[in-house]
Amino acid sequence: MHESEFGVLVSVAIALFVSLIAHTTVCAEQHECLKHGTCYTLNSGAALDPSCSFRTTVTPAGYRLLNASMQDQALQLMDRGVCAPGLRQQIDTLTGALTCVRKRSWPEAFLEEIGNPSGGTDHERYCGRWIDAGSIAYGSEKWAFYDAADVERDVDNVVRAKGASRMATTDLGKFRSTCRTMVASNTQGAAAKQAYDLLFPMLNAASLGDALESVGFLASHYCDAPALVGVGLDDDRFTAKVLSGTVLEDKDLKSALYVVGGDREQRNLAMSFAAQMREVDFASLQATTRDQAAAVVRGTYRGTWLEAQVGSSLMLTRSLSNEPLDRFVHAFEAQGSAATHAYLNGVAAVCSLAAQAVVVQEQGNLLPYFRTRTQRGPAASRATVALGRLAAPHEDRDSVTEQTLLNASTVRLSSLSALSSASRKSAREVCLAAAKRVFPDEFDRIAFNALVTPKLYDRLELLSNSVREAAAVTLSQDLIGGVFADSADRSKAYAKVRATKLRIAGAPRGTWAGIGREFRRPDITSDDGALAMILKQARAVYLDRMLPVAINAGICEHPALYQGVSRNAYLLLTSSSACSMLLPGLLVPPFADERYDDASLATRVGFVMAHEFMHVTAFENQWNPIYAASLMSEYPKSTRVEAIADLGAAASLTRLSYVSNATICASASQLFCGRVGWMPVFDEPPPWHPPTNMRGDNICQFLRAYFAS
């Protein structure tokens, strides 16, 4: 036999042997499953079935499992695993850990599984199982807000996924790339010197007017200058307001000037000037004049594109008590221009190192300023998380005042200092955190694009128009409008609602929910280091905020005061106008989803819109106290400003033909239900909003009392 033929025969023999084993196995499985009734033969009519073919059958319990929809309890329990009702287990893509995330529900947003139908209150009936599945020690944990921090993480992941190279066409991408190079090569010191060199040539103290303009120039970079310039309100007009700044310690000036290469004579002059500022008798100080304040404001925009926009319409106000600026003027008169110039250089040096600290705060920093500085600016700005932004408020705060606006617009770079050193975090993480601090508008845009789909954006426009009209009609009627004591105040509130614009942070500028101008990017070059970029971007943010002041724009032309990823909304309210701002972090489940049906969207994010519109009632001095107390008798007194907005919002939604009272009640109960801490909290301030669980219960009670089901 030929050798090749022998090989073929061996291969055939092996194949037949394997096939026989496989057939025997299939026949054995058929025999067993036929015996147990879990299968049937495909050749049941034949006396002999040589193929042993069969098809499995499924028990009734198996059919219930295999054919279950997402409403089926068995499948839901499998998806939930160890998670509480309303949550589903997932694997975190970054860490690989098992996590519990919010269950998505659409087209109806209502989530039946978290409720307890036998509960004695509305919040228990609609939310009881989720509440009972966990406990907390202090405060409260609300169903609609508990996972708000995940939104920020998701947006950060979007930025990480794009990478600096893929974002290289944007200033944010350029900054991240340059920043990572700086941190990796440990060249922060050289970068700080370059940042200082950016400021130094523009400082002039030949006269008091020049010196004051230089103070404004430094203030426009958010440096710790003797004066700050913020955006304020005078009635319903924006104003440039000159506020108290910072009196620097002489040792801080000395250290900063040493780091950036200042000579001994310059350091000594700066220290002498600082000592003069600090030691002057307060009683001998003369108040800064209006002309001097105007020079400070002029210095903030001199030589920029904004200068051409400034005309007679620019309104200027000043703090009547401005001790740091008064001390600066006194020291100029006592010490002369050379010492003043040295002091301004010292402020610039401190500012350049503050820019460095935005990125990374090194252990053993040569500059003790960030630990020992004399802080004389607005206290609230210490909570700042980004240029022009304040730390996200608790969801109980949804109204803002002129002080909020001032605090956000007078941040200092020193208040944005990094919380940890580069040795404990990667350059990638450090520079991402720094970018979030200095590119707030860009991150709003990223958050909007990541969280708000085009379809949802279009639906929100239609919904906002419907809700605004419903709120205005509701305010014209006695149930809610009767809270006003005077018909003239009521008419003004009605007109204000009709004119209120709704904005969404990060929405494309020029679209229905975006502000009407483009952000003017700074002139960043390829030679700029990361810290020079920070200073250029800081001034670009300042000029953007100051443009509405220069052109007397409406109050809705001011960017958001909080981070776009915050799960919140607020109303900026003046005596004659109002602006409602939604933050993209709110436009996610359970508040919004493009797949929600109309009723779900209206009673979720639509309720928030209506609540903000109804805050035109917030002037309690205009109320009829007897009627207000009667209508809101079930609410703590401290919550009545928020309570009337809640009740007005619920009443407004009843006017939408596709919304039922039951839907409003169920939605409010689920949004505002929560777990309440079992340990007492002493010295807790009174709540602004009605407490969790009470909030939904009272809305339901109000609907049952005043509206037919």
Secondary structure, DSSP 4 states (H G I P E B T S, - for coil): --HHHHHHHHHHHHHHHHHHHHHHHHHHHHHHHHHHTSEEETTTTSS--TT--EEE---HHHHHHHT--TT-HHHHHHHHTTSPTTEEEEE-TTT--EEEEEPP--SS---GGG--TT-SSHHHHHHHHHHHT---SSSEEETTTTTHHHHHHHHHHHHHHHHHHHTTTSHHHHHHHHHHHHHHHT-HHHHHHHHHHHHGGG---SSHHHHHHHHHHHHTTT---SEEEEEEEETTEEEEEEEE-----HHHHHHHHHHTT--HHHHHHHHHHHHHHHHS-GGGPPPPPHHHHHHHHHHHHTTSGGGGG--TT--EEE-S--HHHHHHHHHHHHH-HHHHHHHHHHHHHHHHHHHHHHH---TT-S-THHHH----S-GGGGG--BTTBBPPPPTT--EE-HHHHHHHHT--GGGG--SS-GGGS-HHHHHHHHHHHH-HHHHHHHHHHHH--HHHHHHHHHHHHHHHHHHHHHHHSHHHHTTBSSHHHHHHHHHHHHH-EEEETTPPTTSTTS-SS--------TT--HHHHHHHHHHHHHHHHHHHHHTT--GGGSPPSB-TTSS-EEEEE-SS-EEEEE-GGGSSTTT--TTS-HHHHHHTHHHHHHHHHGGGG--GGGB-HHHHHHHTTTS-GGGHHHHHHHHHHHHHHTTSTT--HHHHHHHHHHHT-EEE-SS--TTPPPPSSPPTTHHHHHHHHHHHHHS--
